Amino acid sequence: MKRSVKPKAVAALVLTLGVLAGSVQARPADKPTPSGLPVPRWVSLKFGEVNARSGPGDDYKLVWVYRSKGLPLQVVAETSEWRKVCDPEGGSAWVHRRTVDGRRTAFQPSSKPLALRAKPKFEAATRAYMSPRSMAALEECENGWCRLKAGDVKGWAPAKALWGAQDAAHCR
């Protein structure tokens, strides 16, 4: 008995196998996350308005809108397109990867001004004060101190006084 194979059926089978093979690919050991970057890590908002969703996709409920360009957020989980972030108020939500930037910033959450020192020590001269609930570029951190820059002003502040300088995850 002779079997006839239809070209359309073969093409459909090949296409299906190709799609399945692509969806089952394992992530390489040297790339533990979809982006290849560590989690947790710090990012900042790229735009002045960013939608925050309850899950990783546009079909998930919009839970709030961030309205603060440069706000530091901590990435605590990710998919290839979405980042689950934790904000200074303790909220967590999903934002699209295009809406965040790898540039580090720091947020001063206190209701009192924060002294920016000339050197990374409490005894150093005060160069300026960081206003309550303000942000600055975070240039580097060492030994519990972070160097910040806002406009032409640079100074050191204790890392524990800033949101955006910690290593540990702050929410899940």
N, C-alpha and C positions, 0 to 999 in steps of 0.2 A: 504494500500500500504506500502510495506516494503522498507526502504531506506538502501542502503549499503554505508558505509563510508570507504573510502580507507585509509589504514594506512599511506601511503606516504603523502596524502593531510593533514592529521591530524598533522603529524610531521612537515610539512612545515609551517602550521598555528602556531603551538606552537613555532617554531624557530623564525618566523617573529614577533610574539608578544613579545618574549623575547628580541629581538634586539631593537624593538621600546621602550619597557619599559626601557631598559638601556640607550637609547639616550635621554629620556625625564626626567631623574632624576634631581631633583632640588638640587642645591648646599646647603649644610647645612648652617644655619645662622651664625655659628661660623667659617665658612670657606668662606670668601667673594671673594677669588680669587682661581683659580685652584691649586696654590701651597699652599694656606693657609697663605701666607706671605703678608704683606702690599704692596700697590702700591700707591705712588712711594716708591722705596727703592734703595739702592746702591749695586752693585755687581762689580766684577773685571773680566777681561778676564783671563781664565784659561790657554790658549795656546798662542803661539807666532803668530799664524795665525788663524783668525776666519772669516768665511764668513758672510757678512751682506746682508740680502735680503729685497726686497720691501714688502714682506708679510710673514705671518706665515706658511712657508712650503718650502720644497726643490723645488717645482715646480714654485715658484716665482723667479723673476729676481734677479740675483746677482748684487748688486749695488756697493759694494766695499768689500775689505778685510782688516780687522783690523790686524796690524802687531806689536802689542805691548802688550806682556804678562803683566798682572797686571793693565792695563789701567782701571780706574774707569768709570763705565757706570751707568746711572740711568735707572732703569726699570720703564716705565710709563704705560705699559699694558702687559698682558700675556694671553697665552692659556696654555693648559696642557703641551705642548712640546716647545713652543716658547716664547721669551721675546722681547717686543719692547723696545729698549734702546735708550737713548739720550747720545751723546758723547760730549767731551769738545769743539769740533768745532761747535756744534749746530746741527749736523746731527742726524737723527733718522732712525733706520732700525730694522729689526727682526733678532735675533740670536737664535740658538738652546740652550735649557736650559743646555745641557751638556757642553757648551763652556764657561759658566760663573761660578763664584765662589762667595760665600757669604762673603769671606774675604774682608775687607774694605781697600782701598788704596786711596791716594790723589794725584792729579796731580797739579803741579805748572805751571799755564798757562802764567805767566808773562815772559817778555823778560829780566827781571832783577833778580838777585839772591834774595832769600827770607831768611831773618834772622830767624833762629830757636833759640828760647829763652829758658833759663834754667827754667823759670816759666811762667805761662800764663799771662804775662803783658809786655807792651812795655818797661818798665824800667829795666826789668831783663837782665842779661848778655846774650850775644849772644854765643851760643855753636858752631854753624856751620851755613853755608849758603846752602840753597837748590838751586841747579842750575835751570836756566830757563828750562821749559818744561820737568821737571823730575818728578819721582814718588817716593813715600815712603809709607810704611805701616801706616795706620791710626789706632792708638790704642784707642783713646777716644776723645770726644769733650765735653767741658763744658764752659758755660758762654762766648761763642763766640770765644773760642780758641780750637785748636786741638793738641794733642800730636802725633808726628810722629816718626817713627823709620826707619832709612836707615842704614843697616849694624850694626855697634856698636854705632852709633850716635842716640841720642834721643833729641827731642826738641819740643817746642811749637810754633805754628804759628797761626795767626788770621784765623778763619774759612772762612771769606769772601775772603781771598787771595788764597783759594784752590778750585779746582774742585773735588767734591766728599764728601764735608762736609755739604752741604745744606740740608734742610728738604723739601722745596717746589719743585714741579715738574718744570723742566726746558724746557721741550718741550712736545709735544703731539703726 
